[in-house]
Amino acid sequence: MMTVRKEEQTKIEEEQNAENLLVPLDQYLKVGLHIGTKYKTKYMEPFIYKTRQDGLAVLNVQKINDRISVATKFLSQYNPDEILIVCRRENGHRAVKMCAKLTGMKVYVGRYPPGVLTNPSLENFHEAKILIVSDPWVDKNAIKDAVTTGAPIIGLCDTNNEANNLDLIVPCNNKGRKSLALFYYILAKEFLKNKGIIKDDKEFSAQLEDFYVEE
């Protein structure tokens, strides 16, 4: 009897968690947003669910979902033009540009030269109040600038990332084209909802494919 009750409780908890997901579980799994690397840092250990037989670490989907939710609610406190997304990794260029197009956030893709956030004399200067980096390692110059200005930093972190100077870690596969697309798809959708610009998911005009398929 106890075993049956435990199984029923587990099923109920799984159903409740599924209802709280920002997108269906299948979407998270299909793009591999939860698949990490073979290397794990101490910063990312709390977000790791297990290690596969091939050595790849697997992130906890519920924790990914929860952190994305926290990030989007936090970002909704800012005006779109106060938010800067930085993405040097080419696999994320289409995704961040689409997110910017839909939300009005600012983006900087490609190599980030130091001073973009701190030197008003630069042509590409951005006066951002909050920074999102798609990978703390390759976008480290942007993090240094944000630390100087005091802007909060949200970082997309894979299992091999350090998290120094980040104010909020969002655990995810930050290397895959489709996984980055799904993150920025959710970010755009939830930001618009939190801002009251759209009422629900049905009013979100974009499709996931728009965030990774080149026009």
C-alpha positions in Angstrom: 0.0 0.0 0.0 2.8 2.4 0.9 4.5 1.7 -2.5 1.3 2.5 -4.4 0.8 5.7 -2.5 4.4 6.7 -3.1 4.0 6.1 -6.8 0.8 8.1 -6.9 2.5 10.9 -5.1 5.4 10.9 -7.5 2.9 11.0 -10.4 1.0 13.9 -8.9 4.3 15.8 -8.3 5.4 15.2 -11.9 2.1 16.4 -13.3 2.2 19.5 -11.1 5.8 20.3 -12.3 4.7 19.8 -15.9 2.0 22.3 -15.4 4.5 24.9 -14.1 6.8 24.6 -17.1 7.1 27.6 -19.4 7.0 25.4 -22.5 6.1 21.7 -22.8 8.7 19.3 -21.4 9.2 17.8 -24.9 10.5 21.1 -26.2 13.1 21.3 -23.5 14.3 17.8 -24.2 14.1 18.0 -28.0 16.6 20.8 -28.3 18.8 19.4 -25.6 18.6 22.5 -23.3 19.4 20.2 -20.4 22.5 18.4 -21.9 25.7 19.7 -20.4 29.4 18.9 -21.0 31.7 16.3 -19.5 33.3 18.9 -17.2 31.5 20.2 -14.1 32.4 23.2 -12.0 31.5 23.7 -8.3 29.2 26.5 -9.3 27.0 24.2 -11.5 26.9 21.1 -9.3 23.5 22.2 -7.6 21.9 22.2 -11.0 23.1 18.8 -12.3 20.6 16.0 -12.2 22.9 13.1 -13.2 25.9 12.1 -15.3 25.2 9.9 -18.4 27.1 6.8 -19.3 29.0 8.7 -22.0 30.2 11.2 -19.3 27.9 14.1 -20.2 26.3 15.9 -17.3 22.5 16.4 -17.4 21.0 19.5 -15.9 17.7 19.4 -13.9 15.0 20.6 -16.3 12.8 21.9 -13.4 15.7 24.0 -12.1 16.3 25.4 -15.7 12.7 26.3 -16.0 12.6 27.9 -12.5 15.7 30.1 -13.2 14.3 31.2 -16.6 11.1 32.2 -14.8 13.1 34.2 -12.2 15.2 35.8 -14.9 12.2 36.9 -17.0 10.3 38.3 -14.0 13.4 40.3 -12.9 14.0 41.6 -16.4 10.4 42.8 -16.6 11.3 45.4 -14.0 13.4 47.2 -16.7 12.5 49.0 -19.9 13.6 47.0 -23.0 16.2 49.6 -24.0 17.8 49.3 -20.6 18.6 45.6 -21.2 21.7 44.5 -23.2 22.1 40.9 -24.5 25.7 40.0 -25.5 26.4 36.9 -27.5 29.8 36.2 -29.1 28.9 32.6 -30.0 27.7 32.5 -33.6 25.1 29.8 -32.8 23.2 32.3 -30.8 23.3 35.3 -33.1 20.0 34.6 -34.8 18.3 33.9 -31.5 19.3 37.1 -29.7 18.5 39.3 -32.8 15.0 37.8 -32.9 14.6 38.4 -29.2 15.6 42.0 -29.6 13.3 42.5 -32.6 10.3 41.2 -30.6 11.0 42.9 -27.3 13.1 46.0 -28.0 16.1 44.9 -26.0 19.5 45.9 -27.2 21.9 43.3 -28.5 25.6 43.0 -29.2 26.7 40.0 -31.3 30.2 38.9 -32.2 33.4 39.9 -30.4 32.7 42.4 -27.6 35.4 45.1 -27.4 36.0 46.4 -23.9 34.4 49.8 -23.2 31.0 49.3 -24.9 29.3 49.8 -21.5 31.8 52.2 -20.0 33.1 54.5 -22.6 30.5 57.0 -23.9 32.9 58.2 -26.6 32.7 54.9 -28.5 30.3 54.8 -31.4 28.8 51.5 -30.2 28.4 52.6 -26.6 25.4 51.1 -24.7 24.1 52.6 -21.5 22.6 49.4 -20.2 21.2 48.9 -16.7 21.2 45.1 -16.8 23.3 42.6 -18.9 22.5 39.1 -20.2 25.5 37.1 -21.4 25.0 34.0 -23.4 28.2 32.4 -22.1 30.2 33.9 -19.2 33.5 32.6 -20.7 33.4 33.9 -24.2 31.5 37.1 -23.1 33.8 37.8 -20.2 34.7 41.3 -21.5 31.1 42.4 -21.2 31.0 41.0 -17.7 34.0 43.1 -16.7 32.3 46.3 -18.1 29.1 45.5 -16.2 31.0 45.0 -13.0 32.5 48.4 -13.5 29.1 50.1 -14.0 27.4 48.1 -11.3 24.8 46.6 -13.7 23.3 43.3 -12.6 24.4 40.3 -14.7 22.4 37.3 -15.8 24.5 34.5 -17.3 23.5 31.4 -19.2 25.8 28.7 -17.7 26.6 25.3 -19.0 28.0 22.7 -16.6 31.6 23.8 -17.3 31.1 27.5 -16.6 32.5 29.5 -13.8 30.0 32.0 -12.2 32.2 34.7 -10.8 30.5 38.1 -10.8 27.1 36.8 -12.0 24.1 37.9 -10.1 21.8 35.2 -11.5 22.8 31.8 -13.0 20.5 30.3 -15.6 21.7 26.7 -16.1 21.4 25.5 -19.7 23.2 24.2 -22.8 24.6 27.5 -23.9 26.4 26.1 -27.0 23.7 24.5 -29.2 21.9 26.6 -31.8 18.5 25.2 -31.0 19.0 25.2 -27.2 20.0 28.9 -27.4 17.0 29.5 -29.7 14.6 28.0 -27.1 16.0 30.1 -24.3 15.6 33.4 -26.1 12.2 32.3 -27.5 11.0 31.7 -23.9 12.7 34.9 -22.7 10.9 37.0 -25.4 7.5 35.4 -24.8 7.6 35.7 -21.0 9.0 39.2 -21.0 6.2 40.4 -23.2 3.7 38.6 -20.9 5.1 40.0 -17.7 5.1 43.5 -19.3 1.4 43.1 -20.2 2.1 43.6 -23.9 0.6 40.2 -24.6 -2.0 38.3 -22.5 -0.9 34.7 -23.1 1.1 32.4 -25.2 -1.5 32.4 -28.0 -0.8 36.1 -28.6 2.9 35.5 -29.1 3.3 35.7 -32.8 6.8 34.1 -33.2 7.6 30.4 -33.6 10.7 28.7 -32.2 12.0 28.1 -35.7 12.2 31.9 -36.1 14.9 32.0 -33.6 17.3 29.6 -35.4 16.3 29.4 -39.0 18.1 32.0 -41.1 15.8 34.0 -43.4 
